[in-house]
Amino acid sequence: MGSLPEVEDLRLVTAIVRLGSVGAAARELLVSQPSASQRLAALERRVGERLFDRDPTGARPTGAGREMAERAAHILHHLSTLVDQTRAAARERPLAVGTFSSLAPLLFPALGVPVTQVTDHGDRLIGWVAEGSLDAAVVAIADQVVLPPGVVATPVGRDSHAMLFPAGVPGPGGGRRPFRDRVVITYTIDMSSGVLRDRLAALGAETRRAATAETAVRMARAAAAPALMPGCLARMYAGPEETVTAAPVRTTLRLTLVTLGPAPAALDPAALATRLGLDR
């Protein structure tokens, strides 16, 4: 890399060709004539060719000098647009947005703008936002963990757990243990899974935990059992003959937009809450 011409070399060559002398080029570039002469001599040694014929009347490019000046002008033009083009590319780059896998089928179509889609666990998504590799993430654990410095949590909306009953599956019974001796599939998006299982057990249920919302629905259909899951996801997955009702245990789920600094204008939390069917 040390044998490559520097940007100042290219500027000097094009200035000499345009102005006709080393002295005039030096004045335009705000350097002394001896400094410009030394730079040109060093460049000619590096190239191994004479670039200019010099005499008291000025400097005229040789064939090698004309070739270098043409290529230098081309390179300098691209360099002059580099910053603007880089900024434009940054503005045009789709936002990188992450969420957990179960919310992805609901969230990404609701964003209304093209994004680079990323799915993973909420804690990892928050970490990627903090390090700058994600522009934003929608998670449900922001109020249950300590956020890294600089990370901003903007509330999107609230949801509640619901019960999805597959076709033919009866609703809860009466009394203090309405799910006595019944299997209930559970899935949640925050850190309340243990609390939910304990509350359902107090209602007589035998709980079985699912890894994703879709898994919960499929398990419920296969076992002919109800599934407790976030309301927005229960409504999304429910089939025509299936019923979604309020859950017998009351909890509040909070979806949050996590960003490093102010949220991008394209990700409006209020509009997103409406599209997701959440309460503000």
PyMOL commands that set and color helices and strands:
alter all, ss='L'
color gray80, all
select helices_A, chain A and resi 7-19+22-28+33-47+63-92+104-111+122-131+193-202+213-223+231-237+269-276
alter helices_A, ss='H'
color red, helices_A
select strands_A, chain A and resi 52-55+58-61+95-99+115-119+136-139+151-165+182-186+205-209+227-230+243-246+252-260
alter strands_A, ss='S'
color yellow, strands_A
deselect
rebuild
show_as cartoon
